[in-house]
Each structure stands twice: as C-alpha cells, then as structure tokens.
C-alpha cells in the first residue's frame, strides 16, 4: 500500500479567488460557463498540489499557474 501523504482538497484559495474575480469579465456574463471554469481551475490546482512536494510558496505558484494556464479555454 502507498503511504504517500495527500494534501486536503481545497474548494477555495484566496489567490485563486482574487485572480478569478479580477478576470470574470472574460466570461461575458456566462455564469454557468464561469462556474465550470472555476471548477476546472480548482481541479488543476488540487491535482498539482498532490503531485508537487510541499515547499515554500508552492500553493501560490500553483494557484497562479492553474488560473492562467487554463484560461486558454475561455472565448476571446
């Protein structure tokens, strides 16, 4: 059996919320689409937290990466 510790799943993270709030206008009023996008960001963030060893500023770096690298899914 694998004894690798798994970090808890986070449903909110202040930096992600700040980034998403600042860029919500990209959704152009599509609240359902924005909610789906937000969920995707958190899935990417939590998966990365499970894979990357805990170190200084890990979660902030992963939050930025998750919020912006998945933004290519948004319509322009």
mmCIF file of the N, C-alpha and C atoms, coordinates in Angstrom:
data_MODEL
# 
_entry.id   MODEL 
# 
loop_
_atom_site.group_PDB 
_atom_site.id 
_atom_site.type_symbol 
_atom_site.label_atom_id 
_atom_site.label_alt_id 
_atom_site.label_comp_id 
_atom_site.label_asym_id 
_atom_site.label_entity_id 
_atom_site.label_seq_id 
_atom_site.pdbx_PDB_ins_code 
_atom_site.Cartn_x 
_atom_site.Cartn_y 
_atom_site.Cartn_z 
_atom_site.occupancy 
_atom_site.B_iso_or_equiv 
_atom_site.pdbx_formal_charge 
_atom_site.auth_seq_id 
_atom_site.auth_comp_id 
_atom_site.auth_asym_id 
_atom_site.auth_atom_id 
_atom_site.pdbx_PDB_model_num 
ATOM 1   N N  . UNK A 1 1  ? 0.839   -1.179 0.000   1.00 0.00 ? 1  UNK A N  1 
ATOM 2   C CA . UNK A 1 1  ? 0.000   0.000  0.000   1.00 0.00 ? 1  UNK A CA 1 
ATOM 3   C C  . UNK A 1 1  ? 0.887   1.246  0.000   1.00 0.00 ? 1  UNK A C  1 
ATOM 4   N N  . UNK A 1 2  ? 0.424   2.279  -0.633  1.00 0.00 ? 2  UNK A N  1 
ATOM 5   C CA . UNK A 1 2  ? 1.164   3.520  -0.787  1.00 0.00 ? 2  UNK A CA 1 
ATOM 6   C C  . UNK A 1 2  ? 0.925   4.426  0.424   1.00 0.00 ? 2  UNK A C  1 
ATOM 7   N N  . UNK A 1 3  ? 1.978   4.864  1.087   1.00 0.00 ? 3  UNK A N  1 
ATOM 8   C CA . UNK A 1 3  ? 1.854   5.728  2.262   1.00 0.00 ? 3  UNK A CA 1 
ATOM 9   C C  . UNK A 1 3  ? 2.239   7.173  1.973   1.00 0.00 ? 3  UNK A C  1 
ATOM 10  N N  . UNK A 1 4  ? 2.068   7.602  0.755   1.00 0.00 ? 4  UNK A N  1 
ATOM 11  C CA . UNK A 1 4  ? 2.384   8.981  0.393   1.00 0.00 ? 4  UNK A CA 1 
ATOM 12  C C  . UNK A 1 4  ? 1.269   9.885  0.918   1.00 0.00 ? 4  UNK A C  1 
ATOM 13  N N  . UNK A 1 5  ? 1.625   10.912 1.708   1.00 0.00 ? 5  UNK A N  1 
ATOM 14  C CA . UNK A 1 5  ? 0.588   11.810 2.219   1.00 0.00 ? 5  UNK A CA 1 
ATOM 15  C C  . UNK A 1 5  ? -0.040  12.615 1.081   1.00 0.00 ? 5  UNK A C  1 
ATOM 16  N N  . UNK A 1 6  ? -1.333  12.767 1.146   1.00 0.00 ? 6  UNK A N  1 
ATOM 17  C CA . UNK A 1 6  ? -2.061  13.534 0.138   1.00 0.00 ? 6  UNK A CA 1 
ATOM 18  C C  . UNK A 1 6  ? -2.596  14.801 0.788   1.00 0.00 ? 6  UNK A C  1 
ATOM 19  N N  . UNK A 1 7  ? -2.332  15.969 0.195   1.00 0.00 ? 7  UNK A N  1 
ATOM 20  C CA . UNK A 1 7  ? -2.855  17.202 0.784   1.00 0.00 ? 7  UNK A CA 1 
ATOM 21  C C  . UNK A 1 7  ? -4.379  17.230 0.673   1.00 0.00 ? 7  UNK A C  1 
ATOM 22  N N  . UNK A 1 8  ? -5.040  17.925 1.581   1.00 0.00 ? 8  UNK A N  1 
ATOM 23  C CA . UNK A 1 8  ? -6.501  18.013 1.504   1.00 0.00 ? 8  UNK A CA 1 
ATOM 24  C C  . UNK A 1 8  ? -6.939  18.759 0.244   1.00 0.00 ? 8  UNK A C  1 
ATOM 25  N N  . UNK A 1 9  ? -8.093  18.384 -0.289  1.00 0.00 ? 9  UNK A N  1 
ATOM 26  C CA . UNK A 1 9  ? -8.648  19.096 -1.438  1.00 0.00 ? 9  UNK A CA 1 
ATOM 27  C C  . UNK A 1 9  ? -9.168  20.447 -0.974  1.00 0.00 ? 9  UNK A C  1 
ATOM 28  N N  . UNK A 1 10 ? -8.797  21.474 -1.698  1.00 0.00 ? 10 UNK A N  1 
ATOM 29  C CA . UNK A 1 10 ? -9.245  22.822 -1.357  1.00 0.00 ? 10 UNK A CA 1 
ATOM 30  C C  . UNK A 1 10 ? -10.336 23.255 -2.327  1.00 0.00 ? 10 UNK A C  1 
ATOM 31  N N  . UNK A 1 11 ? -11.421 23.787 -1.789  1.00 0.00 ? 11 UNK A N  1 
ATOM 32  C CA . UNK A 1 11 ? -12.503 24.295 -2.626  1.00 0.00 ? 11 UNK A CA 1 
ATOM 33  C C  . UNK A 1 11 ? -12.422 25.802 -2.785  1.00 0.00 ? 11 UNK A C  1 
ATOM 34  N N  . UNK A 1 12 ? -11.624 26.430 -1.945  1.00 0.00 ? 12 UNK A N  1 
ATOM 35  C CA . UNK A 1 12 ? -11.346 27.858 -2.092  1.00 0.00 ? 12 UNK A CA 1 
ATOM 36  C C  . UNK A 1 12 ? -9.881  28.092 -1.748  1.00 0.00 ? 12 UNK A C  1 
ATOM 37  N N  . UNK A 1 13 ? -9.324  29.079 -2.403  1.00 0.00 ? 13 UNK A N  1 
ATOM 38  C CA . UNK A 1 13 ? -7.952  29.502 -2.116  1.00 0.00 ? 13 UNK A CA 1 
ATOM 39  C C  . UNK A 1 13 ? -7.913  30.996 -2.437  1.00 0.00 ? 13 UNK A C  1 
ATOM 40  N N  . UNK A 1 14 ? -7.546  31.853 -1.484  1.00 0.00 ? 14 UNK A N  1 
ATOM 41  C CA . UNK A 1 14 ? -7.663  33.299 -1.664  1.00 0.00 ? 14 UNK A CA 1 
ATOM 42  C C  . UNK A 1 14 ? -7.036  33.840 -2.954  1.00 0.00 ? 14 UNK A C  1 
ATOM 43  N N  . UNK A 1 15 ? -5.860  33.385 -3.321  1.00 0.00 ? 15 UNK A N  1 
ATOM 44  C CA . UNK A 1 15 ? -5.212  33.917 -4.519  1.00 0.00 ? 15 UNK A CA 1 
ATOM 45  C C  . UNK A 1 15 ? -5.981  33.529 -5.780  1.00 0.00 ? 15 UNK A C  1 
ATOM 46  N N  . UNK A 1 16 ? -6.488  32.314 -5.838  1.00 0.00 ? 16 UNK A N  1 
ATOM 47  C CA . UNK A 1 16 ? -7.299  31.911 -6.995  1.00 0.00 ? 16 UNK A CA 1 
ATOM 48  C C  . UNK A 1 16 ? -8.553  32.771 -7.068  1.00 0.00 ? 16 UNK A C  1 
ATOM 49  N N  . UNK A 1 17 ? -9.205  32.972 -5.937  1.00 0.00 ? 17 UNK A N  1 
ATOM 50  C CA . UNK A 1 17 ? -10.420 33.789 -5.926  1.00 0.00 ? 17 UNK A CA 1 
ATOM 51  C C  . UNK A 1 17 ? -10.122 35.213 -6.394  1.00 0.00 ? 17 UNK A C  1 
ATOM 52  N N  . UNK A 1 18 ? -9.004  35.754 -5.952  1.00 0.00 ? 18 UNK A N  1 
ATOM 53  C CA . UNK A 1 18 ? -8.618  37.109 -6.367  1.00 0.00 ? 18 UNK A CA 1 
ATOM 54  C C  . UNK A 1 18 ? -8.396  37.171 -7.877  1.00 0.00 ? 18 UNK A C  1 
ATOM 55  N N  . UNK A 1 19 ? -7.672  36.216 -8.415  1.00 0.00 ? 19 UNK A N  1 
ATOM 56  C CA . UNK A 1 19 ? -7.401  36.187 -9.858  1.00 0.00 ? 19 UNK A CA 1 
ATOM 57  C C  . UNK A 1 19 ? -8.699  36.026 -10.638 1.00 0.00 ? 19 UNK A C  1 
ATOM 58  N N  . UNK A 1 20 ? -9.538  35.090 -10.220 1.00 0.00 ? 20 UNK A N  1 
ATOM 59  C CA . UNK A 1 20 ? -10.790 34.862 -10.943 1.00 0.00 ? 20 UNK A CA 1 
ATOM 60  C C  . UNK A 1 20 ? -11.704 36.078 -10.864 1.00 0.00 ? 20 UNK A C  1 
ATOM 61  N N  . UNK A 1 21 ? -11.791 36.711 -9.700  1.00 0.00 ? 21 UNK A N  1 
ATOM 62  C CA . UNK A 1 21 ? -12.608 37.919 -9.573  1.00 0.00 ? 21 UNK A CA 1 
ATOM 63  C C  . UNK A 1 21 ? -12.116 39.013 -10.511 1.00 0.00 ? 21 UNK A C  1 
ATOM 64  N N  . UNK A 1 22 ? -10.802 39.171 -10.613 1.00 0.00 ? 22 UNK A N  1 
ATOM 65  C CA . UNK A 1 22 ? -10.225 40.211 -11.469 1.00 0.00 ? 22 UNK A CA 1 
ATOM 66  C C  . UNK A 1 22 ? -10.447 39.950 -12.955 1.00 0.00 ? 22 UNK A C  1 
ATOM 67  N N  . UNK A 1 23 ? -10.709 38.701 -13.334 1.00 0.00 ? 23 UNK A N  1 
ATOM 68  C CA . UNK A 1 23 ? -10.830 38.357 -14.750 1.00 0.00 ? 23 UNK A CA 1 
ATOM 69  C C  . UNK A 1 23 ? -12.210 37.841 -15.130 1.00 0.00 ? 23 UNK A C  1 
ATOM 70  N N  . UNK A 1 24 ? -13.181 38.029 -14.264 1.00 0.00 ? 24 UNK A N  1 
ATOM 71  C CA . UNK A 1 24 ? -14.516 37.491 -14.519 1.00 0.00 ? 24 UNK A CA 1 
ATOM 72  C C  . UNK A 1 24 ? -15.172 38.114 -15.750 1.00 0.00 ? 24 UNK A C  1 
ATOM 73  N N  . UNK A 1 25 ? -14.750 39.305 -16.143 1.00 0.00 ? 25 UNK A N  1 
ATOM 74  C CA . UNK A 1 25 ? -15.327 39.937 -17.333 1.00 0.00 ? 25 UNK A CA 1 
ATOM 75  C C  . UNK A 1 25 ? -15.076 39.116 -18.600 1.00 0.00 ? 25 UNK A C  1 
ATOM 76  N N  . UNK A 1 26 ? -14.078 38.241 -18.586 1.00 0.00 ? 26 UNK A N  1 
ATOM 77  C CA . UNK A 1 26 ? -13.805 37.385 -19.742 1.00 0.00 ? 26 UNK A CA 1 
ATOM 78  C C  . UNK A 1 26 ? -14.945 36.399 -19.996 1.00 0.00 ? 26 UNK A C  1 
ATOM 79  N N  . UNK A 1 27 ? -15.769 36.155 -19.003 1.00 0.00 ? 27 UNK A N  1 
ATOM 80  C CA . UNK A 1 27 ? -16.889 35.219 -19.157 1.00 0.00 ? 27 UNK A CA 1 
ATOM 81  C C  . UNK A 1 27 ? -18.042 35.842 -19.939 1.00 0.00 ? 27 UNK A C  1 
ATOM 82  N N  . UNK A 1 28 ? -18.022 37.153 -20.076 1.00 0.00 ? 28 UNK A N  1 
ATOM 83  C CA . UNK A 1 28 ? -19.047 37.878 -20.833 1.00 0.00 ? 28 UNK A CA 1 
ATOM 84  C C  . UNK A 1 28 ? -20.460 37.524 -20.371 1.00 0.00 ? 28 UNK A C  1 
ATOM 85  N N  . UNK A 1 29 ? -20.639 37.429 -19.064 1.00 0.00 ? 29 UNK A N  1 
ATOM 86  C CA . UNK A 1 29 ? -21.950 37.174 -18.496 1.00 0.00 ? 29 UNK A CA 1 
ATOM 87  C C  . UNK A 1 29 ? -22.374 35.718 -18.446 1.00 0.00 ? 29 UNK A C  1 
ATOM 88  N N  . UNK A 1 30 ? -21.527 34.815 -18.909 1.00 0.00 ? 30 UNK A N  1 
ATOM 89  C CA . UNK A 1 30 ? -21.858 33.382 -18.901 1.00 0.00 ? 30 UNK A CA 1 
ATOM 90  C C  . UNK A 1 30 ? -21.554 32.807 -17.517 1.00 0.00 ? 30 UNK A C  1 
ATOM 91  N N  . UNK A 1 31 ? -22.521 32.925 -16.608 1.00 0.00 ? 31 UNK A N  1 
ATOM 92  C CA . UNK A 1 31 ? -22.295 32.491 -15.219 1.00 0.00 ? 31 UNK A CA 1 
ATOM 93  C C  . UNK A 1 31 ? -22.078 30.986 -15.120 1.00 0.00 ? 31 UNK A C  1 
ATOM 94  N N  . UNK A 1 32 ? -22.807 30.219 -15.902 1.00 0.00 ? 32 UNK A N  1 
ATOM 95  C CA . UNK A 1 32 ? -22.641 28.761 -15.866 1.00 0.00 ? 32 UNK A CA 1 
ATOM 96  C C  . UNK A 1 32 ? -21.256 28.372 -16.389 1.00 0.00 ? 32 UNK A C  1 
ATOM 97  N N  . UNK A 1 33 ? -20.854 28.985 -17.482 1.00 0.00 ? 33 UNK A N  1 
ATOM 98  C CA . UNK A 1 33 ? -19.526 28.718 -18.032 1.00 0.00 ? 33 UNK A CA 1 
ATOM 99  C C  . UNK A 1 33 ? -18.427 29.135 -17.067 1.00 0.00 ? 33 UNK A C  1 
ATOM 100 N N  . UNK A 1 34 ? -18.616 30.278 -16.407 1.00 0.00 ? 34 UNK A N  1 
ATOM 101 C CA . UNK A 1 34 ? -17.616 30.759 -15.450 1.00 0.00 ? 34 UNK A CA 1 
ATOM 102 C C  . UNK A 1 34 ? -17.505 29.820 -14.260 1.00 0.00 ? 34 UNK A C  1 
ATOM 103 N N  . UNK A 1 35 ? -18.638 29.309 -13.809 1.00 0.00 ? 35 UNK A N  1 
ATOM 104 C CA . UNK A 1 35 ? -18.638 28.355 -12.703 1.00 0.00 ? 35 UNK A CA 1 
ATOM 105 C C  . UNK A 1 35 ? -17.903 27.073 -13.098 1.00 0.00 ? 35 UNK A C  1 
ATOM 106 N N  . UNK A 1 36 ? -18.103 26.627 -14.325 1.00 0.00 ? 36 UNK A N  1 
ATOM 107 C CA . UNK A 1 36 ? -17.399 25.438 -14.821 1.00 0.00 ? 36 UNK A CA 1 
ATOM 108 C C  . UNK A 1 36 ? -15.903 25.701 -14.912 1.00 0.00 ? 36 UNK A C  1 
ATOM 109 N N  . UNK A 1 37 ? -15.544 26.886 -15.391 1.00 0.00 ? 37 UNK A N  1 
ATOM 110 C CA . UNK A 1 37 ? -14.136 27.260 -15.495 1.00 0.00 ? 37 UNK A CA 1 
ATOM 111 C C  . UNK A 1 37 ? -13.488 27.289 -14.110 1.00 0.00 ? 37 UNK A C  1 
ATOM 112 N N  . UNK A 1 38 ? -14.194 27.867 -13.145 1.00 0.00 ? 38 UNK A N  1 
ATOM 113 C CA . UNK A 1 38 ? -13.690 27.929 -11.772 1.00 0.00 ? 38 UNK A CA 1 
ATOM 114 C C  . UNK A 1 38 ? -13.436 26.515 -11.241 1.00 0.00 ? 38 UNK A C  1 
ATOM 115 N N  . UNK A 1 39 ? -14.369 25.617 -11.480 1.00 0.00 ? 39 UNK A N  1 
ATOM 116 C CA . UNK A 1 39 ? -14.192 24.231 -11.054 1.00 0.00 ? 39 UNK A CA 1 
ATOM 117 C C  . UNK A 1 39 ? -12.979 23.585 -11.701 1.00 0.00 ? 39 UNK A C  1 
ATOM 118 N N  . UNK A 1 40 ? -12.771 23.896 -12.976 1.00 0.00 ? 40 UNK A N  1 
ATOM 119 C CA . UNK A 1 40 ? -11.608 23.349 -13.687 1.00 0.00 ? 40 UNK A CA 1 
ATOM 120 C C  . UNK A 1 40 ? -10.305 23.866 -13.071 1.00 0.00 ? 40 UNK A C  1 
ATOM 121 N N  . UNK A 1 41 ? -10.271 25.153 -12.751 1.00 0.00 ? 41 UNK A N  1 
ATOM 122 C CA . UNK A 1 41 ? -9.081  25.736 -12.124 1.00 0.00 ? 41 UNK A CA 1 
ATOM 123 C C  . UNK A 1 41 ? -8.770  25.001 -10.818 1.00 0.00 ? 41 UNK A C  1 
ATOM 124 N N  . UNK A 1 42 ? -9.776  24.756 -10.013 1.00 0.00 ? 42 UNK A N  1 
ATOM 125 C CA . UNK A 1 42 ? -9.551  24.058 -8.741  1.00 0.00 ? 42 UNK A CA 1 
ATOM 126 C C  . UNK A 1 42 ? -9.156  22.600 -8.943  1.00 0.00 ? 42 UNK A C  1 
ATOM 127 N N  . UNK A 1 43 ? -9.676  21.946 -9.980  1.00 0.00 ? 43 UNK A N  1 
ATOM 128 C CA . UNK A 1 43 ? -9.233  20.566 -10.256 1.00 0.00 ? 43 UNK A CA 1 
ATOM 129 C C  . UNK A 1 43 ? -7.755  20.542 -10.619 1.00 0.00 ? 43 UNK A C  1 
ATOM 130 N N  . UNK A 1 44 ? -7.335  21.460 -11.477 1.00 0.00 ? 44 UNK A N  1 
ATOM 131 C CA . UNK A 1 44 ? -5.922  21.545 -11.863 1.00 0.00 ? 44 UNK A CA 1 
ATOM 132 C C  . UNK A 1 44 ? -5.066  21.866 -10.635 1.00 0.00 ? 44 UNK A C  1 
ATOM 133 N N  . UNK A 1 45 ? -5.486  22.827 -9.847  1.00 0.00 ? 45 UNK A N  1 
ATOM 134 C CA . UNK A 1 45 ? -4.760  23.244 -8.647  1.00 0.00 ? 45 UNK A CA 1 
ATOM 135 C C  . UNK A 1 45 ? -4.590  22.080 -7.667  1.00 0.00 ? 45 UNK A C  1 
ATOM 136 N N  . UNK A 1 46 ? -5.677  21.380 -7.378  1.00 0.00 ? 46 UNK A N  1 
ATOM 137 C CA . UNK A 1 46 ? -5.607  20.276 -6.414  1.00 0.00 ? 46 UNK A CA 1 
ATOM 138 C C  . UNK A 1 46 ? -4.796  19.102 -6.941  1.00 0.00 ? 46 UNK A C  1 
ATOM 139 N N  . UNK A 1 47 ? -4.881  18.813 -8.224  1.00 0.00 ? 47 UNK A N  1 
ATOM 140 C CA . UNK A 1 47 ? -4.077  17.734 -8.801  1.00 0.00 ? 47 UNK A CA 1 
ATOM 141 C C  . UNK A 1 47 ? -2.590  18.092 -8.704  1.00 0.00 ? 47 UNK A C  1 
ATOM 142 N N  . UNK A 1 48 ? -2.261  19.331 -9.010  1.00 0.00 ? 48 UNK A N  1 
ATOM 143 C CA . UNK A 1 48 ? -0.861  19.762 -8.924  1.00 0.00 ? 48 UNK A CA 1 
ATOM 144 C C  . UNK A 1 48 ? -0.362  19.701 -7.479  1.00 0.00 ? 48 UNK A C  1 
ATOM 145 N N  . UNK A 1 49 ? -1.203  20.084 -6.524  1.00 0.00 ? 49 UNK A N  1 
ATOM 146 C CA . UNK A 1 49 ? -0.808  20.009 -5.109  1.00 0.00 ? 49 UNK A CA 1 
ATOM 147 C C  . UNK A 1 49 ? -0.500  18.575 -4.702  1.00 0.00 ? 49 UNK A C  1 
ATOM 148 N N  . UNK A 1 50 ? -1.214  17.628 -5.284  1.00 0.00 ? 50 UNK A N  1 
ATOM 149 C CA . UNK A 1 50 ? -0.987  16.220 -4.955  1.00 0.00 ? 50 UNK A CA 1 
ATOM 150 C C  . UNK A 1 50 ? 0.317   15.706 -5.560  1.00 0.00 ? 50 UNK A C  1 
ATOM 151 N N  . UNK A 1 51 ? 0.761   16.332 -6.649  1.00 0.00 ? 51 UNK A N  1 
ATOM 152 C CA . UNK A 1 51 ? 1.954   15.852 -7.355  1.00 0.00 ? 51 UNK A CA 1 
ATOM 153 C C  . UNK A 1 51 ? 3.244   16.563 -6.961  1.00 0.00 ? 51 UNK A C  1 
ATOM 154 N N  . UNK A 1 52 ? 3.136   17.831 -6.571  1.00 0.00 ? 52 UNK A N  1 
ATOM 155 C CA . UNK A 1 52 ? 4.321   18.650 -6.293  1.00 0.00 ? 52 UNK A CA 1 
ATOM 156 C C  . UNK A 1 52 ? 4.629   18.610 -4.793  1.00 0.00 ? 52 UNK A C  1 
ATOM 157 N N  . UNK A 1 53 ? 5.865   18.296 -4.425  1.00 0.00 ? 53 UNK A N  1 
ATOM 158 C CA . UNK A 1 53 ? 6.226   18.268 -2.998  1.00 0.00 ? 53 UNK A CA 1 
ATOM 159 C C  . UNK A 1 53 ? 5.979   19.622 -2.328  1.00 0.00 ? 53 UNK A C  1 
ATOM 160 N N  . UNK A 1 54 ? 5.590   19.579 -1.069  1.00 0.00 ? 54 UNK A N  1 
ATOM 161 C CA . UNK A 1 54 ? 5.339   20.803 -0.313  1.00 0.00 ? 54 UNK A CA 1 
ATOM 162 C C  . UNK A 1 54 ? 6.648   21.568 -0.138  1.00 0.00 ? 54 UNK A C  1 
ATOM 163 N N  . UNK A 1 55 ? 6.620   22.846 -0.480  1.00 0.00 ? 55 UNK A N  1 
ATOM 164 C CA . UNK A 1 55 ? 7.785   23.717 -0.332  1.00 0.00 ? 55 UNK A CA 1 
ATOM 165 C C  . UNK A 1 55 ? 7.286   25.149 -0.209  1.00 0.00 ? 55 UNK A C  1 
ATOM 166 N N  . UNK A 1 56 ? 8.192   26.075 0.079   1.00 0.00 ? 56 UNK A N  1 
ATOM 167 C CA . UNK A 1 56 ? 7.805   27.475 0.239   1.00 0.00 ? 56 UNK A CA 1 
ATOM 168 C C  . UNK A 1 56 ? 7.075   27.983 -0.996  1.00 0.00 ? 56 UNK A C  1 
ATOM 169 N N  . UNK A 1 57 ? 5.947   28.626 -0.781  1.00 0.00 ? 57 UNK A N  1 
ATOM 170 C CA . UNK A 1 57 ? 5.169   29.291 -1.828  1.00 0.00 ? 57 UNK A CA 1 
ATOM 171 C C  . UNK A 1 57 ? 4.598   28.337 -2.878  1.00 0.00 ? 57 UNK A C  1 
ATOM 172 N N  . UNK A 1 58 ? 4.625   27.028 -2.621  1.00 0.00 ? 58 UNK A N  1 
ATOM 173 C CA . UNK A 1 58 ? 4.116   26.063 -3.602  1.00 0.00 ? 58 UNK A CA 1 
ATOM 174 C C  . UNK A 1 58 ? 2.682   26.390 -4.007  1.00 0.00 ? 58 UNK A C  1 
ATOM 175 N N  . UNK A 1 59 ? 1.820   26.565 -3.030  1.00 0.00 ? 59 UNK A N  1 
ATOM 176 C CA . UNK A 1 59 ? 0.408   26.741 -3.348  1.00 0.00 ? 59 UNK A CA 1 
ATOM 177 C C  . UNK A 1 59 ? 0.143   28.032 -4.114  1.00 0.00 ? 59 UNK A C  1 
ATOM 178 N N  . UNK A 1 60 ? 0.837   29.115 -3.770  1.00 0.00 ? 60 UNK A N  1 
ATOM 179 C CA . UNK A 1 60 ? 0.662   30.360 -4.520  1.00 0.00 ? 60 UNK A CA 1 
ATOM 180 C C  . UNK A 1 60 ? 1.111   30.194 -5.970  1.00 0.00 ? 60 UNK A C  1 
ATOM 181 N N  . UNK A 1 61 ? 2.235   29.549 -6.172  1.00 0.00 ? 61 UNK A N  1 
ATOM 182 C CA . UNK A 1 61 ? 2.733   29.329 -7.534  1.00 0.00 ? 61 UNK A CA 1 
ATOM 183 C C  . UNK A 1 61 ? 1.770   28.454 -8.328  1.00 0.00 ? 61 UNK A C  1 
ATOM 184 N N  . UNK A 1 62 ? 1.264   27.408 -7.696  1.00 0.00 ? 62 UNK A N  1 
ATOM 185 C CA . UNK A 1 62 ? 0.328   26.519 -8.383  1.00 0.00 ? 62 UNK A CA 1 
ATOM 186 C C  . UNK A 1 62 ? -1.000  27.218 -8.653  1.00 0.00 ? 62 UNK A C  1 
ATOM 187 N N  . UNK A 1 63 ? -1.426  28.082 -7.744  1.00 0.00 ? 63 UNK A N  1 
ATOM 188 C CA . UNK A 1 63 ? -2.672  28.824 -7.941  1.00 0.00 ? 63 UNK A CA 1 
ATOM 189 C C  . UNK A 1 63 ? -2.577  29.718 -9.169  1.00 0.00 ? 63 UNK A C  1 
ATOM 190 N N  . UNK A 1 64 ? -1.463  30.413 -9.303  1.00 0.00 ? 64 UNK A N  1 
ATOM 191 C CA . UNK A 1 64 ? -1.263  31.286 -10.467 1.00 0.00 ? 64 UNK A CA 1 
ATOM 192 C C  . UNK A 1 64 ? -1.237  30.460 -11.743 1.00 0.00 ? 64 UNK A C  1 
ATOM 193 N N  . UNK A 1 65 ? -0.500  29.373 -11.719 1.00 0.00 ? 65 UNK A N  1 
ATOM 194 C CA . UNK A 1 65 ? -0.412  28.514 -12.905 1.00 0.00 ? 65 UNK A CA 1 
ATOM 195 C C  . UNK A 1 65 ? -1.783  27.956 -13.273 1.00 0.00 ? 65 UNK A C  1 
ATOM 196 N N  . UNK A 1 66 ? -2.530  27.484 -12.300 1.00 0.00 ? 66 UNK A N  1 
ATOM 197 C CA . UNK A 1 66 ? -3.847  26.899 -12.584 1.00 0.00 ? 66 UNK A CA 1 
ATOM 198 C C  . UNK A 1 66 ? -4.806  27.943 -13.142 1.00 0.00 ? 66 UNK A C  1 
ATOM 199 N N  . UNK A 1 67 ? -4.795  29.133 -12.577 1.00 0.00 ? 67 UNK A N  1 
ATOM 200 C CA . UNK A 1 67 ? -5.726  30.172 -13.011 1.00 0.00 ? 67 UNK A CA 1 
ATOM 201 C C  . UNK A 1 67 ? -5.420  30.680 -14.411 1.00 0.00 ? 67 UNK A C  1 
ATOM 202 N N  . UNK A 1 68 ? -4.144  30.783 -14.756 1.00 0.00 ? 68 UNK A N  1 
ATOM 203 C CA . UNK A 1 68 ? -3.797  31.378 -16.044 1.00 0.00 ? 68 UNK A CA 1 
ATOM 204 C C  . UNK A 1 68 ? -3.535  30.373 -17.152 1.00 0.00 ? 68 UNK A C  1 
ATOM 205 N N  . UNK A 1 69 ? -3.016  29.210 -16.849 1.00 0.00 ? 69 UNK A N  1 
ATOM 206 C CA . UNK A 1 69 ? -2.765  28.269 -17.945 1.00 0.00 ? 69 UNK A CA 1 
ATOM 207 C C  . UNK A 1 69 ? -4.053  27.667 -18.458 1.00 0.00 ? 69 UNK A C  1 
ATOM 208 N N  . UNK A 1 70 ? -5.070  27.592 -17.626 1.00 0.00 ? 70 UNK A N  1 
ATOM 209 C CA . UNK A 1 70 ? -6.343  27.070 -18.099 1.00 0.00 ? 70 UNK A CA 1 
ATOM 210 C C  . UNK A 1 70 ? -7.185  28.157 -18.742 1.00 0.00 ? 70 UNK A C  1 
ATOM 211 N N  . UNK A 1 71 ? -6.742  29.403 -18.680 1.00 0.00 ? 71 UNK A N  1 
ATOM 212 C CA . UNK A 1 71 ? -7.523  30.495 -19.264 1.00 0.00 ? 71 UNK A CA 1 
ATOM 213 C C  . UNK A 1 71 ? -7.570  30.420 -20.778 1.00 0.00 ? 71 UNK A C  1 
ATOM 214 N N  . UNK A 1 72 ? -6.764  29.583 -21.385 1.00 0.00 ? 72 UNK A N  1 
ATOM 215 C CA . UNK A 1 72 ? -6.840  29.429 -22.840 1.00 0.00 ? 72 UNK A CA 1 
ATOM 216 C C  . UNK A 1 72 ? -8.149  28.770 -23.242 1.00 0.00 ? 72 UNK A C  1 
ATOM 217 N N  . UNK A 1 73 ? -8.890  28.234 -22.282 1.00 0.00 ? 73 UNK A N  1 
ATOM 218 C CA . UNK A 1 73 ? -10.188 27.611 -22.568 1.00 0.00 ? 73 UNK A CA 1 
ATOM 219 C C  . UNK A 1 73 ? -11.287 28.656 -22.735 1.00 0.00 ? 73 UNK A C  1 
ATOM 220 N N  . UNK A 1 74 ? -11.025 29.885 -22.313 1.00 0.00 ? 74 UNK A N  1 
ATOM 221 C CA . UNK A 1 74 ? -12.048 30.922 -22.371 1.00 0.00 ? 74 UNK A CA 1 
ATOM 222 C C  . UNK A 1 74 ? -12.146 31.514 -23.771 1.00 0.00 ? 74 UNK A C  1 
ATOM 223 N N  . UNK A 1 75 ? -13.373 31.864 -24.209 1.00 0.00 ? 75 UNK A N  1 
ATOM 224 C CA . UNK A 1 75 ? -13.506 32.536 -25.508 1.00 0.00 ? 75 UNK A CA 1 
ATOM 225 C C  . UNK A 1 75 ? -12.915 33.931 -25.433 1.00 0.00 ? 75 UNK A C  1 
ATOM 226 N N  . UNK A 1 76 ? -12.380 34.387 -26.490 1.00 0.00 ? 76 UNK A N  1 
ATOM 227 C CA . UNK A 1 76 ? -11.793 35.734 -26.538 1.00 0.00 ? 76 UNK A CA 1 
ATOM 228 C C  . UNK A 1 76 ? -12.708 36.674 -27.287 1.00 0.00 ? 76 UNK A C  1 
# 
